[in-house]
Structure formats: structure tokens, C-alpha cells
């Protein structure tokens, strides 16, 4: 049943029961009077109309978003006003209909007024509290959705970043190969196009298979070897059971790039990059070791910060990232990623298709 139907059902049923609660005992005591019956029906209709007007007012001017003291003033004023209207309408009618049973004294009006204020206070408080809670719940939901949208937009920016210096250096290296080794130049162009394509697709996907991410890393390292030649040595070791584990796209490439830029490139004789991935305690553990010292590696700054933020956005506290000195001249970037739920992966795929 819809909320609108529930509202009208409660309105009609509630006010009918309330008025009949007074009409039935009167009828049992004094007998059925058609004029009293019509008066009861008129009261039901009037009460429904007045409380419905209150509902329209509270929704139109959004009273539920007001601070509690200001809302309380409006609620009390509404009760007093509506109670006064009901009393002013009922007393003259009752004096005519119940002239033999109604004592003509000044305090009768105030008795009517107090009784209607009591009934209306119960209705108005019930509806206002319900509307206040509902509004608060909706506002909280909208805030969560807005926060999720902002975090998703931020995640798209973070995962679509590719160092422009790498692209520039790769093109220069390929240009040098065009005459020296055309076959190698063609292969390098293919590797660069793969990286650029994955960088563009990263904006449309939340996660990719680990094996796909490692292929991007391998293409990146091969292009860097064109520039560094024998000064760069690398190995990639992967647990076969982990190749379909979902990881953020271009994340490992960013960490490898950081290791080369702030580690390998600063070594006179070059250095190494080693990428290892294992499954431990239902977590994918990826270690990227590189030549260098922690002080210089930390200067990677933005790339490392982006990695931590992307993991937090996608996995919350389930993932972790740290960078530490393993031993002298060896730094490790460690990423731990939980298994992404199937539902989240499907959301990521749908988001990619809608873009």
C-alpha cells in the first residue's frame, strides 16, 4: 500500500473512530438523533480538512527542517488555532442541537476548546514527529548518495591519471628506435598504445583483473627498458590463483613508475623492480620492491597519496597500503586488497557501460 493511501486511510478511520467514540455513548443514553449524527459527520469532515491543511503547510514550507524550538512554536500555534476553529464551529451547532442537554455557561466554550486542542495535539504531534523522522532519514540518505557520487568522481580522476613525462620520454625513445631497430619501434608503439588505451578505460572501470593490470605493468617496464637499457632489470612473479583478483586499474603502474623515478633512476648503475603477488589470509598481497632509499622514494608524493585514496574509496578499511625500507637500498611498496564482492564488481561494470 502506498504512503498516500495509508495516510488517507488513517485520516478517515482515525477521525471517524474518535468522533464515534463520543457519538455512540450519547446515542445509547439519549437515543438516536439525526441532527447529532449529521453534526458528527460534519466534525469528521472538518477535522480531516483542517489537519490535511496542516499537512500541506508543513510540507510546503518544510517545517521539519527547522530547529526544534522553532518547530515547537509552530506546532503549538497550529494546535491552538485549529482547536479554536473546531470549538467555534461546534459550540453554536451543539447549542442548537443539544439545547436540552447542554448547560449554557461561559466555561462550556473552554471545555470544547481544551478537548479539541487535546485531540488535535495528538494528531499534529504524531504527524510532525513522523514527518520529521522521515525528512531526517531522507536527508541522511541524500547526503550519503552525494558523498558516494563525490568519492566516485574523485576516484575517476585518480585512476585516470598517467604521468605525461612518461609519455613524452616513451615517444622520444621510440623515435630513436625508428631507424636503429624498426621492429623494436613497432613493438614499443604497440606497448605504448596498450598503456594509453588502458589509461582511458580506467576512467570507465572500477577494477580490472590482476593479470590485465600486470600486462600493463609489463608493457610499461619494457618501454622504460628502451630508455634505461641494462640499467633497469625487472621480474614479475604472480600466484596463478590470484590472476583474476580485482584490483584498481593503473594502480600498480603508478607504484612501479614511482619506484623507477625515485629509486632506479637515481642509482648510478641502475637498479631493479620486482613485482610479487600472493594470496594470504584471503587478501591479495602485492609487493613492489625497487632499488633506492625510503627518503627519496617518499618524494613520489601525489602518486602514493592517490594510491591510498583510491584503495580507501573502493575498499574502505579492508585494504591497506604502506611503503617501507626492507633493507639498505631496497624499498617495498606493499598493497593488501580484499576480494571485491560480486555486487560491487557488477556496479563497476554497469558504470563503465553507461559512460
N, C-alpha and C positions, 0 to 999 in steps of 0.2 A: 504494500500500500504506500502511495506517495505521501510526502510530508504535507502537501496541501490537503489531501483527503483526510489524513489523520487530524489535521488542525480543525477542519470544519466538523468532523465527527465529534471531536471533544467539545467544541464550542456548543453545538446543538444539544448534545447529550448532557453536558455539564450544567448548562443553564436550565435546561428542562427539569433535570433532577432536583436542582436547587429550588426552583420556584414550586415544583410539585411537592417538595418536602413541606412547604408551608400551606399549599392549597389543599392537599389531601386531608390533613388533620382538621382544617377549617370545615371542609365538606362533611367530614364524619360527625363533627359537633353540631353544625348549624344546617346541614343539608345542602344539596347541590343548588348553586345559584349561577345561572348562565352569565350574568354580568360579571361575577367574580372570576368565572372561567375565562371570559374574554380579557379581563384585566390581567390574568396570569399569562395568557398568551402574548399580550402586549408587552408585559415585563420581559418575557423571554426574548422577544424580538428586539426590544430596546437595548437590553443588556448585551446581546450579540452584536448589535450595530455599534454601540459605544466602545466595547472592548476591541472590536475589529478596527475602528478608527484609531485607537491607541496603538494597535499593531502596525498600522500603516505609518503612523507618526514616528514610532521608534525605529522603523526600518528606513523611512525616508531621510531622517536626519541622523541616522546612525548613532543613536544614543548609547548603544552598547560599547562603543569605542571611547566613551567619556570616562574620566576618572570617577571612582566610586562615589566620592562626596557629591559631585555634580549630578551623577546619575540618580543618587538617592533623593536629591531635592526634586528632580523631575518626576520620579516615581510617586513621592508623597503628594506633590501638587496634582498629579493626574488622578490619584485616588480621591482626593478631596473634591476636585472638580466633577468627576464622573459620579461620585456619591451624591453630590449636591443636585445634579441633574436628575438622577433617579428618584431622589426624595421629593423634589419639586414636582415631578410628574405624577408620582404615586399618591402623595398625600391628598391632593384635591380629588383624584379619582376615587380613592378609598373613602373619603368623607361622604361622597355621593352614594357609593355602592354599599358601604357598611355603616350608614348613619346610625343604625340602632346599636351597633356593636363597638363603635369607635368613640371613645371619650374625647370630647372637644376641649383640649387643654394645650397650652403652648409647648409643653415638653414632648408632645407626640411627634412633632417635626424632627426634633433632635434624636428621638428614638429611631425614626425612619432613617435619618441621615447616618447615624452610627452603624445601624445594621447594614445598610448598603455599602458604606465605606469598608466594613469588615469583609463583606463578600468580594468586593472589587479588589481589595488589597490582596486577598488570597490569589485571585486570578492574575493580577498585574505582577505580583512578585514571582509567581510560578513562570509566567511567560518571559518576564525580563531576565530572570536567572537563566532559563533555558537559552534564550537568545544571546545572552552574554557569554555563556559557556560555548555555544555554537560558533559565535563570532571569534572568540579567542582560539578555538580549535582550528577554524579556517585560516585565521591569520598566521597561526603557527605552521600550518601545512604550506601556505603560500611562501612563508619565509624559508622553509626547508627546500621547496622547489626552486626558489630564486637562488638560494645558496648552491644547490646542486647544479643549476644552469651556469652560475658564475664559475664554479670549480671545473665544470666540463669545458667551458670556453677557455679557461686558463690552461687546462690540460691539453687542449688542441694546440694552443700556441707553443707550449713547452715541447710537445712531441713532434712538432713540425720544424723545429729549428735545425739547421745544418750550417756548420761553420763556413762562411763564404771564403775564408782564406784557404780552406782545404780545396774547394772547387777551383779557385784561382791557381793554386800550386799544382793540382792534378792536370789542369789544361796545359800549363807550361811544360810539365813533364811529358805529356802526350805529344805536344808539339815537337819536342826534342827527339821523340821516338819515330816520328813520321818518316824521316829519311834514314835513321840508323837501323830501325827494326820495324818495318811496316806491319808485320804480323802481330808483334807485341803491341803496337799502337792501336790496332783494331781491337785487340782483346781488352786493352785498357779503356778504350771508348765504351765498349760493351759493359765493363765493370762500373764505369762512372755513370752510365745511363741507368744501370740497375740501382745504384745508390740513390740517384736523383728520383727515380720512379718510386722507390720505397719511401723516400722522404715526403713526396707528395701524397702517397697513400696513407702515410702515418697520420695525416690530419683527418682521415675518414675512419680509422680503426683504433679501437682502444687497446687491443692486444693482437699479437701475432704468435705463431708457433716459434718455439726456440730455434728450430732448425732454419727457419726463414731468417730470423734475426742473425744467426751465425753466418749465413751465406752473405748477408750484407757486411758483416764484420770482415769476413774473408776477402770480399771484393775491396773493401776499404784498405785492408793491410797490403794487398797486392799492389794497389795504386801507390801506397806510401813507399813500398819497396822500390818502385821505379825511381823515386826521388832519393831515398836513403841507400838503396842498393844493399851491400853487405853489412851496412851499419845497423840494419834492422833485421832481427830474427824473431820469428813468432811460431807458436804452436797453439792449436785449438783441440782440447780434449773434452769429449762430451759423453755422458752416460746415455746409451741408446734409449733407455726408458724415459728420458727427460726431453726428447726432441719435440714432443707435441705439447709441452708445458707452455701455458700462455704467459708472454712477457710483453711489457710496453715496447712498441716499435721504436727503433733508433736509439734505445737507451744504452745498449751495450756499445754501439758505435761511438756514442758520446764519451763513454768511460775509456774506451780504447784510445780515442783521439786525445783525451786528456793525458793518458799515460805516455803517449808519444810526444806530445807538445811539451809537457813539463817534466818528462823523465828521459826518454830515449834521446830526444834531440839535443839535450844538454850534456850528454856524455860524449867525450872526445872520441872514443872508439865505438860509439853507438850503443845499442842495448837490445833488450828482448821484451816481447809481450807474450804472456801466456794466459790463455783463457780456458778455465776449467769449470765444468758444471756437474753437479752431483745432486742426488735426492737424499736428504737427511731429515728424518722425523717429519715426513710429509711436507717438507719445504724444499723448493728448488734453491740450491746454494750455488751462486756463481762467483768465482774468484778471478779477478783480472790482476795478474802480477806484472809489474814492469820495473825496469831499471830506474833508479832515481832515489831521492830522499824526500821524506814527507813534507818538509817545509816548502820545497819548490812545487811539489805536486798539489798542495792545498791552494796554490795560487790559481788553480783552474777555476775557482770561484763559481761563476754562473752555471757552468755545466754540471758541477757537483750539486749545487743547490737545486737545479732543475730536476736532477735525478731523484733527490729526496722528496721533492714536492710532488712529482708525478707518481711515485710509489704511494705516498700518503693519500693522494686524491683517489687512486684506483683501488688500493687495498686497505686503506686505513692503517690501524696499528698492526695488522697481520704481516706487513712487510717491513724490512729494515735495510738500511744502507750505512756502511761505515768505510772509512779509509784509514789504514794504519801501516806502520812500518814493520815489516816482517823481520827483517834483519838489515844489516848495513847495506845500503844501495839497492834495496828491494822493497817496493811499496805494493800493498794489496788493496784493491777496491772490492769489497765484499757486498753482494746483494743477496738477500733472502726473500723469496716470493712464495706465498701460499698458493694452493691450487685455486684458480678462479672458478666461482660457481658457474654452472651451465647457463643459468638465467642471466647473469651479468654478461657472459660472452655473447648471448643472443641479442641483448640490448646493444652491445657494441656493434654487432653486425648490422642490425637494423639502422643504427645511427649512420653507419658508413653508407648504406644503400640510399638513405634519404638525402644525403648530401649530393 
